[in-house]
Structures are given as structure tokens and as C-alpha cells.
Amino acid sequence: RNTLLFGYFWSGFCILFLALLYKLDPVKRLYRFLFPDVVIGPSISLIGLSVASLAVEDSGLLTKNSDDIAVSMVTLAAIILLTLTRRSRLQNASILLGVLAGSVFAALIGKFDWISALQAKELLRNPQFTFPILIPENWFSIFLLVIPPSIVSFIESLGRIAVLEGMYKRTPPKNKNYIGDQLYVRSLLGHSISHL
């Protein structure tokens, strides 16, 4: 467990380092050269496709449970309908509202697991924070293993910021007219700090 914590902790520092470097104009230009839209787009798509099997598994399609499938379809339909509406607030909260719609539907048909929900409430009330004080013997190999996923996470963050800017119809940070690209820097710093 300590080895995993150590690796995850240092991956946060990798992202923090990349975020701080983004303040420098030469590095910013290098990032844009190495990670253009044609690279970021497929990378984010691959991340989504890699978890698609989990989505299918969790949806109940593999177990062929009609109740699970019904809840999944109601949730998916709510998200799609909210995304297609012209009201930006509903579009921006489509996933949250879709999950709530699915939960309400699950409660109506008696499929909502109240025991698990109450247990989750207890977990949120008493969080367990640990700090990786002990450094594993193979720390350098762990650090090398952590760098590639950290770069992938960094690329995903760049794409997510651009997508959110598009949702809110603001000037994209990649635009040269955007003053200082402060949004990128702040968002990347927030990502790395939350990761840590």
C-alpha cells in the first residue's frame, strides 16, 4: 500500500512540475507543439474507450438484469436529453442531473441500495488521510513507472480545460489573444494539488 501511495504522490508532483513550467512562454510553445489538438483529441478518446468496458459491466447489460438495464437506460437518456437542451445550465450539469434521475428511478422501482448509501455517508464523515512517509527501496523504478501516466493525465487536463471553456462559450486558452493563459495555469495547479 505504501508503494502505491508513494507512486501516486509523486505523480502529483510530476503534474505540479509540468503545470509550473507552463507559465514560461518557451515551454508553453513546446507543449502546444508536442500536444496539438490532433494529439489531445485521440488521447482523451482512448481514455474514454479504455473505461467503456467498465461502463458496460456496471450498466447490467452483461448480467441481463432487466432492472439494472432500465436504471442505466433512464440515466443515459436523461444525460443525453439534458445535453441536447438549449439551456446552458442544464447542459453543464447534465451528468449530475442524469445520475440523480437514475437514482430517483432506482428508488421508485426498489433498486436503490440505501445501506450502501448510508455506509458511504459514514466514509465521508470520517475520511482517512495518510501520508507516504516511508520511501520504498525500489523508489526510482516506481518514479519511472509514474511519469508516463502523469503525462497522460496532464494531456487529459489540457483537453478538459479546452472543453470546459467551449461549454461556457469563453475564449479558449489556446487562443493567442487570451491574456497570459492564466486559466490553464490555475486549472493545472488545481489538478496537481487535488491529486496530491
N, C-alpha and C positions, 0 to 999 in steps of 0.2 A: 504493500500500500504506500509506503514511504517513497518507493521508487517512482510510482505513478504520480504522486504529489509533486515530487521534485521535477519530473519532466514537464508536468502541466504548469508549474510555477515558472520555470524557465522559458516555456513557450510564450507566456505572458510578457516576460522581459524582452523576448525577440520582437514581439509585436510593438511593444513600447519603443524599442530602439528604432524600428522602421518608421513609426509614427513621428518621432522626434526628428529623424532625418528628413522627413517630408517638408519641414519648414525651409530647408535650403533649396534655392531655385535650381541649381545644377542637378541635385538629387531628384527633385520634382520632375524635371525634364527626362531624367533617366527612367523613372518609374513609368512615365507616360509612353516612353519608347519601348520599354520591356513589357508593359501591361496595357496595350491599347484595347479598345472596345472589342476587337475581334478575338482577343485572348481572354478578357474578363468574362464576356458573354458565355462562351462554351464552358469555361471553368465553373461558373455558377450553375449552368445546366447540368454538368456532370455531378456536382454536389447534390443537386436535387434528384437526379436519376439514381444516385447511389443509395439514397434512402427511400426510393419508391417501393422497393420490396417490403420494407418495414411498414409503409403505409398500407399496402395491400394486405399484409399479415394482420395488422391491427384493425382493419376495416371489417373483418369477419368473413371476407369473401372465400378464404381458404377453408374455414371451418363449416361454411354453408349454413350458418345460423341465421335464420331469417330476421330475427330481432336485431342482431348486430348489424346486418346489412342495411336494414331500414334506418337505424340511427345514423350509420355512416352516410347513407344517401341523403337524408334530411340535412345533415351538417354540410355536406358538399353542395347541395342545391342552394342552401341559404348563403353560403360563401359566394357562389357564382352569381346569384341574383343580386346580392349586395354590391358585388364588384361591378356589375353592369348598370347599376343605378347612376343617375347624373349628379346625385348629391355627394360631394367630395368627402364629407364627414363619415357617411355610411361606407363609402369605398375604402377609406383609410382604416376603418375599424371592422372590415368585413370578416377577417379571420376570427377576431374576438367574438363578434356577434354570431358568427356561424357556429362556433363552439358552444356558446350559450344556448342557441336554438337547438342544437343537438342534445345538450344536457337536459333541457326542458322536455323535449320529446322522449328522451330515455326515461325521465322521471314519470311521465304520463303513462308509458307502457310498462312501468315497473322494472326497468332495466338499470336504473341509476343505482350505483353501489354507494349507499350512504355510509357504510362502515369505513370504506377506504377513504372517503371524503373527510370523515371525522379524524381518521388517523393522519391524513395529510395536514389537517389543521394543527394537530399536535406537533408535527415536524416543523411547521412554520413558526410555531410559538417558541420552540426550543432548538434553534439552529446550533449545529456543532461546527465550530471553526477550528481548523488545525493549521499549523504552520510547518513546512518541511525543514526542520532544523537539522536533522541528520542527513549528511551527504553520502549517497551510496558509493560503493567502491568503483563501480563502472559508470561514474557520473559523466565522463566525456563522451562515451558511446551513447548514453541516454540523450545528452545535449545534441549530438549529431542527428539522432533519430527525431528530435523535436523540431529541428529547423524546417524541414520540408512541409509538415502540416501547418506550421506557423505562417509560412509564406502563402500557402493556400488560403488560410484564414484571413490573412491580410488582403489578398486579392478579392476574396469574397466581400470583405468590408468595403473596399473601394467601389465594387459594383452595387452593394446595398445602399451606400450613400447616394450614388447617382440615381438609383431607382426611387429612393425616398424624395429626392429633390424633384424628380419628374412628377411624382404623385402630388406634391404640394405646389407644382407648377412654378417653381422658383428657378432662377438661373443656375444651370448645372455648374458644379465646382470645376469641371474640366475646362469650362469656357475661360479664355484668357482675360475677358472683361471682369471676371469675378475677382473682387478685391482681396488679394492675399491668400485665397484658398483657405481661409480660417475654418470653414466648415469641415473640410477634410481633416485638418489637423485636430480639431476638437473632437470630432467623431472617432477618429482613430485612437486618440488618447483615452477617450471614454471606453472604447472597446478593450484596450490593453489593461486599463485599471480594473474594469469589471472582470476581466479574465483572471487577473492576479487575485 
